Amino acid sequence: MPSMRDHGAMVAVGVVLSAGGHHAAAHHAGGLAALAASTGWDPRSADVMVGTSAGAVTAVCLRAGLSAADLASHYLGVPLTPEGRTISARVTTRLQVTDPSLRPSSRRPANPMLVARELFVGGRPRPMVALTGLLPDGEVDGSSFAERAEQLHPGPWPTETTWLCAVDLDNGQRIVFGRDDVETTVGPAVQASAAIPGYFAPVEIGGRRYVDGGVHSSTNADLLAPLHLDLVVVSSSKTTSRTVDRADGGSLARAWHSRTLRREVELITARDTTVLVLQPTTTDLATRGSSDMDDSTTLQVCANGRDSALARLAHPDAEGARRLLEEATPRA
């Protein structure tokens, strides 16, 4: 795969937006807005964007023209800019998400063969994929995600490189909409990327059934390793640093997501690419509800994401990332 450093851009920047429900969307908004305000860099200008589940929604918002500042304003309850209001007004469908505690009426596993493939076929086992095979098909209709995405970004796929991640329920393989040979528009891709197994119904595209890309990885940052970018900004809501892991204890799921991201970052930095990771601190986690789909704390999550991103950017080991972001800002 060719290097994006060869495209003549001042600085080639990739953005990774993780899964994590309403908390992730608020975390992305606060963190990216902080980077933009502090360095002048506009996340909408990213050379490539990788979105998973909630991150896929944020990616489409940015590619539709919404600024990071407007995304943060939405969660912080302050007025959007005139441009932001115009873009947001395109969306007329109300997001319909029922009680996350609802359980499917059937107990039949969606695909038990995924368990065998993950445990007995070569390669690193992915526990979330195995669990997905054991869960029954979800029954909640997620079509409002697709409708809202299509209204926000009508027409063909974004012209800028935009990759939205999902998992093929029949074989457990990761699919990357916008990169792989699958014909779709942003609406079904977003719905598939956010189809939480056992809750949302799988999304059929081209005769295949897809579920949440977070089943493979909450970030899927490794997709950017071959591109030899100058900088990758990872906004990751479901992971924590080793320091927070030790202090907080954390859940097994968070520990798995965190280890996965650390491996992905190692792959990227091995290509001489600088990586800046924005992830929750102990303070951030303390203000969140027990469910990622709890939207009652998103104002505080967004504010915490903003503050922790500013603190991260001020750390001495982020000096290189800050310089690259400033260099990536177009000069008048």
Contacts in CASP RR format, 6 or more apart in sequence:
PFRMAT RR
TARGET T0000
AUTHOR 0000-0000-0000
METHOD contacts of the structure
MODEL  1
MPSMRDHGAMVAVGVVLSAGGHHAAAHHAGGLAALAASTGWDPRSADVMV
GTSAGAVTAVCLRAGLSAADLASHYLGVPLTPEGRTISARVTTRLQVTDP
SLRPSSRRPANPMLVARELFVGGRPRPMVALTGLLPDGEVDGSSFAERAE
QLHPGPWPTETTWLCAVDLDNGQRIVFGRDDVETTVGPAVQASAAIPGYF
APVEIGGRRYVDGGVHSSTNADLLAPLHLDLVVVSSSKTTSRTVDRADGG
SLARAWHSRTLRREVELITARDTTVLVLQPTTTDLATRGSSDMDDSTTLQ
VCANGRDSALARLAHPDAEGARRLLEEATPRA
1 226 0 8 1.000
1 227 0 8 1.000
3 12 0 8 1.000
3 227 0 8 1.000
3 228 0 8 1.000
4 12 0 8 1.000
4 47 0 8 1.000
4 48 0 8 1.000
4 227 0 8 1.000
4 228 0 8 1.000
4 229 0 8 1.000
5 12 0 8 1.000
5 228 0 8 1.000
5 229 0 8 1.000
5 230 0 8 1.000
7 47 0 8 1.000
9 47 0 8 1.000
9 328 0 8 1.000
10 327 0 8 1.000
10 328 0 8 1.000
10 330 0 8 1.000
11 230 0 8 1.000
11 231 0 8 1.000
11 324 0 8 1.000
11 325 0 8 1.000
11 327 0 8 1.000
11 328 0 8 1.000
12 47 0 8 1.000
12 227 0 8 1.000
12 228 0 8 1.000
12 229 0 8 1.000
12 230 0 8 1.000
12 231 0 8 1.000
13 41 0 8 1.000
13 45 0 8 1.000
13 46 0 8 1.000
13 47 0 8 1.000
13 229 0 8 1.000
13 230 0 8 1.000
13 231 0 8 1.000
13 232 0 8 1.000
13 233 0 8 1.000
13 324 0 8 1.000
13 325 0 8 1.000
13 328 0 8 1.000
14 46 0 8 1.000
14 47 0 8 1.000
14 48 0 8 1.000
14 49 0 8 1.000
14 50 0 8 1.000
14 224 0 8 1.000
14 227 0 8 1.000
14 229 0 8 1.000
14 231 0 8 1.000
14 232 0 8 1.000
14 233 0 8 1.000
15 32 0 8 1.000
15 43 0 8 1.000
15 46 0 8 1.000
15 48 0 8 1.000
15 49 0 8 1.000
15 50 0 8 1.000
15 59 0 8 1.000
15 62 0 8 1.000
15 232 0 8 1.000
15 233 0 8 1.000
15 235 0 8 1.000
16 49 0 8 1.000
16 50 0 8 1.000
16 51 0 8 1.000
16 219 0 8 1.000
16 220 0 8 1.000
16 221 0 8 1.000
16 224 0 8 1.000
16 232 0 8 1.000
16 233 0 8 1.000
16 234 0 8 1.000
16 235 0 8 1.000
16 236 0 8 1.000
17 24 0 8 1.000
17 28 0 8 1.000
17 49 0 8 1.000
17 50 0 8 1.000
17 51 0 8 1.000
17 52 0 8 1.000
17 54 0 8 1.000
17 55 0 8 1.000
17 56 0 8 1.000
17 58 0 8 1.000
17 59 0 8 1.000
17 235 0 8 1.000
18 24 0 8 1.000
18 28 0 8 1.000
18 51 0 8 1.000
18 52 0 8 1.000
18 53 0 8 1.000
18 54 0 8 1.000
18 55 0 8 1.000
18 218 0 8 1.000
18 219 0 8 1.000
18 234 0 8 1.000
18 235 0 8 1.000
18 236 0 8 1.000
18 237 0 8 1.000
18 238 0 8 1.000
18 239 0 8 1.000
19 52 0 8 1.000
19 53 0 8 1.000
19 54 0 8 1.000
19 55 0 8 1.000
19 212 0 8 1.000
19 213 0 8 1.000
19 214 0 8 1.000
19 218 0 8 1.000
19 219 0 8 1.000
19 237 0 8 1.000
19 238 0 8 1.000
20 53 0 8 1.000
20 54 0 8 1.000
20 55 0 8 1.000
20 218 0 8 1.000
20 237 0 8 1.000
20 238 0 8 1.000
20 292 0 8 1.000
21 53 0 8 1.000
21 54 0 8 1.000
21 194 0 8 1.000
21 237 0 8 1.000
21 292 0 8 1.000
21 293 0 8 1.000
22 54 0 8 1.000
22 292 0 8 1.000
22 293 0 8 1.000
22 294 0 8 1.000
22 295 0 8 1.000
22 298 0 8 1.000
22 301 0 8 1.000
23 54 0 8 1.000
23 237 0 8 1.000
23 288 0 8 1.000
23 289 0 8 1.000
23 292 0 8 1.000
23 294 0 8 1.000
23 297 0 8 1.000
23 298 0 8 1.000
23 301 0 8 1.000
24 53 0 8 1.000
24 54 0 8 1.000
24 55 0 8 1.000
24 58 0 8 1.000
24 237 0 8 1.000
24 238 0 8 1.000
24 292 0 8 1.000
25 54 0 8 1.000
25 55 0 8 1.000
25 57 0 8 1.000
25 58 0 8 1.000
25 75 0 8 1.000
25 298 0 8 1.000
26 75 0 8 1.000
26 298 0 8 1.000
26 299 0 8 1.000
26 301 0 8 1.000
26 302 0 8 1.000
26 305 0 8 1.000
27 235 0 8 1.000
27 237 0 8 1.000
27 278 0 8 1.000
27 280 0 8 1.000
27 284 0 8 1.000
27 301 0 8 1.000
27 302 0 8 1.000
27 304 0 8 1.000
27 305 0 8 1.000
28 54 0 8 1.000
28 55 0 8 1.000
28 58 0 8 1.000
28 71 0 8 1.000
28 235 0 8 1.000
28 237 0 8 1.000
29 58 0 8 1.000
29 68 0 8 1.000
29 71 0 8 1.000
29 72 0 8 1.000
29 74 0 8 1.000
29 75 0 8 1.000
29 302 0 8 1.000
30 68 0 8 1.000
30 71 0 8 1.000
30 72 0 8 1.000
30 75 0 8 1.000
30 302 0 8 1.000
30 303 0 8 1.000
30 305 0 8 1.000
30 306 0 8 1.000
30 309 0 8 1.000
31 68 0 8 1.000
31 72 0 8 1.000
31 235 0 8 1.000
31 278 0 8 1.000
31 305 0 8 1.000
31 306 0 8 1.000
31 308 0 8 1.000
31 309 0 8 1.000
32 43 0 8 1.000
32 68 0 8 1.000
32 71 0 8 1.000
32 72 0 8 1.000
32 233 0 8 1.000
32 235 0 8 1.000
32 309 0 8 1.000
33 68 0 8 1.000
33 69 0 8 1.000
33 71 0 8 1.000
33 72 0 8 1.000
33 306 0 8 1.000
34 305 0 8 1.000
34 306 0 8 1.000
34 307 0 8 1.000
34 309 0 8 1.000
34 310 0 8 1.000
34 313 0 8 1.000
35 41 0 8 1.000
35 43 0 8 1.000
35 68 0 8 1.000
35 233 0 8 1.000
35 278 0 8 1.000
35 309 0 8 1.000
35 313 0 8 1.000
35 325 0 8 1.000
36 42 0 8 1.000
36 43 0 8 1.000
36 67 0 8 1.000
36 68 0 8 1.000
36 69 0 8 1.000
37 69 0 8 1.000
38 310 0 8 1.000
38 313 0 8 1.000
38 322 0 8 1.000
39 313 0 8 1.000
39 322 0 8 1.000
39 325 0 8 1.000
39 326 0 8 1.000
39 329 0 8 1.000
40 325 0 8 1.000
40 326 0 8 1.000
40 329 0 8 1.000
41 325 0 8 1.000
41 326 0 8 1.000
41 328 0 8 1.000
41 329 0 8 1.000
42 67 0 8 1.000
42 68 0 8 1.000
42 329 0 8 1.000
43 62 0 8 1.000
43 68 0 8 1.000
43 233 0 8 1.000
44 62 0 8 1.000
44 63 0 8 1.000
44 65 0 8 1.000
44 66 0 8 1.000
44 67 0 8 1.000
44 68 0 8 1.000
45 328 0 8 1.000
45 330 0 8 1.000
46 62 0 8 1.000
46 160 0 8 1.000
46 233 0 8 1.000
47 160 0 8 1.000
47 161 0 8 1.000
47 229 0 8 1.000
48 160 0 8 1.000
48 161 0 8 1.000
48 162 0 8 1.000
48 163 0 8 1.000
48 224 0 8 1.000
48 227 0 8 1.000
48 229 0 8 1.000
49 59 0 8 1.000
49 62 0 8 1.000
49 63 0 8 1.000
49 160 0 8 1.000
49 161 0 8 1.000
49 162 0 8 1.000
49 163 0 8 1.000
50 59 0 8 1.000
50 163 0 8 1.000
50 164 0 8 1.000
50 165 0 8 1.000
50 219 0 8 1.000
50 220 0 8 1.000
50 221 0 8 1.000
50 223 0 8 1.000
50 224 0 8 1.000
51 58 0 8 1.000
51 59 0 8 1.000
51 163 0 8 1.000
51 164 0 8 1.000
51 165 0 8 1.000
51 193 0 8 1.000
51 220 0 8 1.000
52 164 0 8 1.000
52 165 0 8 1.000
52 193 0 8 1.000
52 212 0 8 1.000
52 213 0 8 1.000
52 214 0 8 1.000
52 217 0 8 1.000
52 218 0 8 1.000
52 219 0 8 1.000
52 220 0 8 1.000
53 193 0 8 1.000
53 194 0 8 1.000
53 196 0 8 1.000
53 212 0 8 1.000
53 213 0 8 1.000
53 214 0 8 1.000
53 218 0 8 1.000
54 194 0 8 1.000
54 237 0 8 1.000
54 292 0 8 1.000
55 193 0 8 1.000
56 164 0 8 1.000
56 165 0 8 1.000
56 189 0 8 1.000
56 190 0 8 1.000
56 193 0 8 1.000
56 194 0 8 1.000
57 145 0 8 1.000
57 149 0 8 1.000
57 190 0 8 1.000
57 194 0 8 1.000
58 71 0 8 1.000
59 162 0 8 1.000
59 164 0 8 1.000
60 149 0 8 1.000
60 152 0 8 1.000
60 153 0 8 1.000
60 158 0 8 1.000
60 162 0 8 1.000
60 164 0 8 1.000
60 186 0 8 1.000
60 187 0 8 1.000
60 190 0 8 1.000
61 71 0 8 1.000
61 152 0 8 1.000
62 68 0 8 1.000
62 71 0 8 1.000
63 153 0 8 1.000
63 158 0 8 1.000
63 160 0 8 1.000
63 162 0 8 1.000
64 87 0 8 1.000
64 90 0 8 1.000
64 152 0 8 1.000
64 153 0 8 1.000
65 83 0 8 1.000
65 84 0 8 1.000
65 87 0 8 1.000
66 84 0 8 1.000
66 87 0 8 1.000
66 88 0 8 1.000
66 152 0 8 1.000
67 81 0 8 1.000
67 83 0 8 1.000
67 84 0 8 1.000
69 81 0 8 1.000
70 80 0 8 1.000
70 81 0 8 1.000
70 83 0 8 1.000
70 84 0 8 1.000
70 87 0 8 1.000
70 88 0 8 1.000
72 302 0 8 1.000
72 306 0 8 1.000
73 79 0 8 1.000
73 80 0 8 1.000
73 81 0 8 1.000
74 80 0 8 1.000
74 88 0 8 1.000
75 298 0 8 1.000
75 299 0 8 1.000
75 301 0 8 1.000
75 302 0 8 1.000
76 299 0 8 1.000
76 302 0 8 1.000
76 303 0 8 1.000
77 299 0 8 1.000
79 85 0 8 1.000
80 88 0 8 1.000
87 152 0 8 1.000
90 151 0 8 1.000
90 152 0 8 1.000
90 154 0 8 1.000
91 148 0 8 1.000
91 151 0 8 1.000
91 152 0 8 1.000
92 151 0 8 1.000
93 144 0 8 1.000
93 147 0 8 1.000
93 148 0 8 1.000
93 151 0 8 1.000
94 144 0 8 1.000
95 144 0 8 1.000
95 145 0 8 1.000
95 148 0 8 1.000
96 141 0 8 1.000
96 142 0 8 1.000
96 144 0 8 1.000
97 140 0 8 1.000
97 142 0 8 1.000
97 144 0 8 1.000
97 293 0 8 1.000
98 140 0 8 1.000
100 199 0 8 1.000
100 291 0 8 1.000
100 293 0 8 1.000
102 140 0 8 1.000
102 199 0 8 1.000
104 136 0 8 1.000
104 137 0 8 1.000
104 138 0 8 1.000
104 139 0 8 1.000
104 198 0 8 1.000
105 139 0 8 1.000
106 136 0 8 1.000
106 137 0 8 1.000
107 136 0 8 1.000
108 136 0 8 1.000
108 137 0 8 1.000
109 133 0 8 1.000
109 134 0 8 1.000
109 135 0 8 1.000
109 136 0 8 1.000
110 132 0 8 1.000
110 133 0 8 1.000
110 134 0 8 1.000
110 135 0 8 1.000
110 136 0 8 1.000
110 137 0 8 1.000
110 138 0 8 1.000
110 169 0 8 1.000
110 197 0 8 1.000
110 198 0 8 1.000
110 202 0 8 1.000
111 132 0 8 1.000
111 133 0 8 1.000
111 169 0 8 1.000
111 170 0 8 1.000
111 172 0 8 1.000
112 133 0 8 1.000
112 134 0 8 1.000
113 133 0 8 1.000
114 129 0 8 1.000
114 130 0 8 1.000
114 132 0 8 1.000
114 133 0 8 1.000
114 134 0 8 1.000
114 172 0 8 1.000
115 130 0 8 1.000
115 133 0 8 1.000
115 134 0 8 1.000
117 171 0 8 1.000
117 172 0 8 1.000
118 125 0 8 1.000
118 126 0 8 1.000
118 127 0 8 1.000
118 129 0 8 1.000
118 130 0 8 1.000
119 125 0 8 1.000
119 130 0 8 1.000
126 215 0 8 1.000
126 216 0 8 1.000
127 256 0 8 1.000
128 214 0 8 1.000
128 215 0 8 1.000
128 216 0 8 1.000
128 253 0 8 1.000
128 256 0 8 1.000
129 167 0 8 1.000
129 172 0 8 1.000
129 215 0 8 1.000
129 216 0 8 1.000
131 197 0 8 1.000
132 167 0 8 1.000
132 169 0 8 1.000
132 172 0 8 1.000
132 197 0 8 1.000
132 198 0 8 1.000
132 211 0 8 1.000
132 215 0 8 1.000
133 169 0 8 1.000
133 197 0 8 1.000
135 197 0 8 1.000
135 198 0 8 1.000
136 198 0 8 1.000
137 198 0 8 1.000
137 201 0 8 1.000
137 202 0 8 1.000
138 197 0 8 1.000
138 198 0 8 1.000
138 199 0 8 1.000
138 200 0 8 1.000
138 201 0 8 1.000
138 202 0 8 1.000
139 201 0 8 1.000
140 199 0 8 1.000
140 200 0 8 1.000
140 201 0 8 1.000
141 200 0 8 1.000
141 201 0 8 1.000
142 191 0 8 1.000
142 194 0 8 1.000
142 195 0 8 1.000
142 200 0 8 1.000
142 201 0 8 1.000
142 203 0 8 1.000
143 191 0 8 1.000
145 187 0 8 1.000
145 190 0 8 1.000
145 191 0 8 1.000
145 194 0 8 1.000
146 187 0 8 1.000
146 188 0 8 1.000
146 190 0 8 1.000
146 191 0 8 1.000
146 203 0 8 1.000
147 187 0 8 1.000
149 186 0 8 1.000
149 187 0 8 1.000
149 189 0 8 1.000
149 190 0 8 1.000
149 191 0 8 1.000
150 185 0 8 1.000
150 186 0 8 1.000
150 187 0 8 1.000
153 186 0 8 1.000
155 185 0 8 1.000
156 185 0 8 1.000
157 178 0 8 1.000
157 185 0 8 1.000
157 186 0 8 1.000
158 186 0 8 1.000
162 178 0 8 1.000
163 176 0 8 1.000
163 177 0 8 1.000
163 178 0 8 1.000
163 179 0 8 1.000
163 223 0 8 1.000
164 176 0 8 1.000
164 177 0 8 1.000
164 178 0 8 1.000
164 186 0 8 1.000
164 189 0 8 1.000
164 190 0 8 1.000
164 192 0 8 1.000
164 193 0 8 1.000
165 174 0 8 1.000
165 175 0 8 1.000
165 176 0 8 1.000
165 177 0 8 1.000
165 193 0 8 1.000
165 213 0 8 1.000
165 214 0 8 1.000
165 216 0 8 1.000
165 217 0 8 1.000
165 220 0 8 1.000
165 223 0 8 1.000
166 174 0 8 1.000
166 175 0 8 1.000
166 177 0 8 1.000
166 189 0 8 1.000
166 192 0 8 1.000
166 193 0 8 1.000
166 195 0 8 1.000
166 203 0 8 1.000
166 210 0 8 1.000
166 211 0 8 1.000
166 212 0 8 1.000
166 213 0 8 1.000
167 173 0 8 1.000
167 174 0 8 1.000
167 175 0 8 1.000
167 210 0 8 1.000
167 211 0 8 1.000
167 212 0 8 1.000
167 213 0 8 1.000
167 214 0 8 1.000
167 215 0 8 1.000
167 216 0 8 1.000
168 174 0 8 1.000
168 175 0 8 1.000
168 208 0 8 1.000
168 209 0 8 1.000
168 210 0 8 1.000
169 197 0 8 1.000
169 202 0 8 1.000
169 208 0 8 1.000
169 209 0 8 1.000
169 210 0 8 1.000
169 211 0 8 1.000
170 208 0 8 1.000
170 209 0 8 1.000
172 215 0 8 1.000
172 216 0 8 1.000
174 213 0 8 1.000
174 216 0 8 1.000
174 217 0 8 1.000
174 220 0 8 1.000
175 182 0 8 1.000
175 208 0 8 1.000
175 210 0 8 1.000
176 220 0 8 1.000
176 223 0 8 1.000
177 184 0 8 1.000
177 189 0 8 1.000
177 192 0 8 1.000
177 193 0 8 1.000
178 189 0 8 1.000
179 223 0 8 1.000
182 205 0 8 1.000
182 206 0 8 1.000
182 208 0 8 1.000
183 206 0 8 1.000
184 205 0 8 1.000
184 206 0 8 1.000
188 203 0 8 1.000
188 205 0 8 1.000
189 205 0 8 1.000
191 203 0 8 1.000
192 202 0 8 1.000
192 203 0 8 1.000
192 205 0 8 1.000
192 210 0 8 1.000
192 211 0 8 1.000
193 210 0 8 1.000
193 212 0 8 1.000
193 213 0 8 1.000
194 200 0 8 1.000
194 212 0 8 1.000
195 201 0 8 1.000
195 202 0 8 1.000
195 203 0 8 1.000
195 210 0 8 1.000
195 211 0 8 1.000
195 212 0 8 1.000
196 211 0 8 1.000
196 212 0 8 1.000
197 211 0 8 1.000
197 212 0 8 1.000
197 215 0 8 1.000
200 211 0 8 1.000
200 212 0 8 1.000
202 209 0 8 1.000
202 210 0 8 1.000
202 211 0 8 1.000
203 209 0 8 1.000
203 210 0 8 1.000
203 211 0 8 1.000
204 210 0 8 1.000
213 220 0 8 1.000
214 220 0 8 1.000
217 257 0 8 1.000
217 260 0 8 1.000
217 261 0 8 1.000
217 264 0 8 1.000
218 236 0 8 1.000
218 237 0 8 1.000
218 238 0 8 1.000
218 239 0 8 1.000
218 257 0 8 1.000
218 260 0 8 1.000
218 261 0 8 1.000
219 234 0 8 1.000
219 236 0 8 1.000
219 239 0 8 1.000
219 257 0 8 1.000
219 260 0 8 1.000
219 261 0 8 1.000
219 264 0 8 1.000
220 264 0 8 1.000
221 232 0 8 1.000
221 234 0 8 1.000
221 261 0 8 1.000
221 264 0 8 1.000
221 265 0 8 1.000
221 268 0 8 1.000
222 263 0 8 1.000
222 264 0 8 1.000
222 267 0 8 1.000
222 268 0 8 1.000
224 232 0 8 1.000
224 268 0 8 1.000
224 273 0 8 1.000
225 264 0 8 1.000
225 267 0 8 1.000
225 268 0 8 1.000
225 270 0 8 1.000
225 271 0 8 1.000
225 273 0 8 1.000
226 271 0 8 1.000
228 271 0 8 1.000
228 272 0 8 1.000
228 273 0 8 1.000
229 268 0 8 1.000
229 273 0 8 1.000
230 273 0 8 1.000
230 274 0 8 1.000
230 324 0 8 1.000
230 328 0 8 1.000
231 273 0 8 1.000
231 274 0 8 1.000
231 275 0 8 1.000
231 276 0 8 1.000
231 321 0 8 1.000
231 324 0 8 1.000
231 325 0 8 1.000
231 328 0 8 1.000
232 268 0 8 1.000
232 273 0 8 1.000
232 274 0 8 1.000
232 275 0 8 1.000
232 276 0 8 1.000
233 276 0 8 1.000
233 278 0 8 1.000
233 321 0 8 1.000
233 325 0 8 1.000
234 261 0 8 1.000
234 265 0 8 1.000
234 275 0 8 1.000
234 276 0 8 1.000
234 277 0 8 1.000
234 278 0 8 1.000
234 279 0 8 1.000
235 278 0 8 1.000
235 279 0 8 1.000
236 257 0 8 1.000
236 261 0 8 1.000
236 277 0 8 1.000
236 278 0 8 1.000
236 279 0 8 1.000
237 279 0 8 1.000
237 280 0 8 1.000
237 292 0 8 1.000
238 253 0 8 1.000
238 254 0 8 1.000
238 257 0 8 1.000
238 292 0 8 1.000
239 254 0 8 1.000
239 257 0 8 1.000
239 258 0 8 1.000
239 260 0 8 1.000
239 261 0 8 1.000
239 277 0 8 1.000
239 279 0 8 1.000
239 280 0 8 1.000
240 248 0 8 1.000
240 250 0 8 1.000
240 254 0 8 1.000
240 258 0 8 1.000
240 279 0 8 1.000
240 280 0 8 1.000
240 281 0 8 1.000
240 285 0 8 1.000
241 258 0 8 1.000
241 277 0 8 1.000
241 279 0 8 1.000
242 258 0 8 1.000
244 279 0 8 1.000
244 280 0 8 1.000
244 281 0 8 1.000
244 282 0 8 1.000
244 285 0 8 1.000
245 254 0 8 1.000
245 255 0 8 1.000
245 258 0 8 1.000
247 282 0 8 1.000
248 282 0 8 1.000
248 285 0 8 1.000
261 277 0 8 1.000
261 279 0 8 1.000
265 275 0 8 1.000
265 277 0 8 1.000
268 275 0 8 1.000
269 275 0 8 1.000
274 320 0 8 1.000
274 321 0 8 1.000
274 324 0 8 1.000
275 321 0 8 1.000
276 312 0 8 1.000
276 313 0 8 1.000
276 318 0 8 1.000
276 321 0 8 1.000
277 312 0 8 1.000
278 305 0 8 1.000
278 308 0 8 1.000
278 309 0 8 1.000
278 312 0 8 1.000
280 288 0 8 1.000
280 304 0 8 1.000
280 305 0 8 1.000
280 308 0 8 1.000
281 304 0 8 1.000
281 308 0 8 1.000
283 304 0 8 1.000
283 308 0 8 1.000
284 301 0 8 1.000
284 304 0 8 1.000
284 305 0 8 1.000
284 308 0 8 1.000
287 297 0 8 1.000
287 300 0 8 1.000
287 301 0 8 1.000
287 304 0 8 1.000
288 294 0 8 1.000
288 297 0 8 1.000
288 301 0 8 1.000
289 296 0 8 1.000
289 297 0 8 1.000
312 318 0 8 1.000
313 321 0 8 1.000
313 322 0 8 1.000
END
